[in-house]
Amino acid sequence: MRVHSFPPEIGDRARVLVLGSMPGTASLAKHQYYAHPRNHLWPVVYGLFGLTPDADYEERLAFAKARGIALWDVIESCQREGSLDVNIREERPNDIPGLLAEYPEISCIVCNGAKSHDTFLKYFKSLPELGGITLLKLPSTSPIPTAAMRTTADRIEAWRILLPYLIPLEQT
């Protein structure tokens, strides 16, 4: 079955582009980024500021955008059964160069996990638009624990590297 990602969630103040690989089945069903109830993305984003996520999805998006965070996926569409990245086949990339041209204030791209990073490099590693943009491969916010990333707190600590790129609470 061919699945498609969503349009980017991005505001005028975007500084950081968080790229997933492809939304999982829970996200596709709700048409929301990181909709799986155990995904760590929203607790990590809020946790960077010492806060707990809003329950409402639109409030979460507004919070991220106010901090300069944009959300998208490296993959526009692919063949995949289930939610696992290992099952992705025949992927087509999103127009990341076009997005970067439209939002020149983006100074950091975060690949949310290994599949996002590997796919990004496969299609975009030699982009001239990447000149001056920091590319980070951060631990996945997937609910599947790893040896190094077992909890939300582990992920918050790893993602703290983003704080210099984000808009502080007092500037919103």
Buried (B, 14 or more C-beta within 10 A) or exposed (E): EEBEBBEBBBBEBBBBBBBBBBBBBBBBEEEBBBBBEEBBBBBBBBBBEEEEBBEEBEEBBBBBBBBBBBBBBBBBBBEBEEBEBEEBEEBEBBEBBEBBEEBEEBBBBBBBBEBBBBBBBEBBEEEEBBEEBBBBBBBBBBEEEEEEBEEBEBBBBBBEEBEEBBBEEEEE
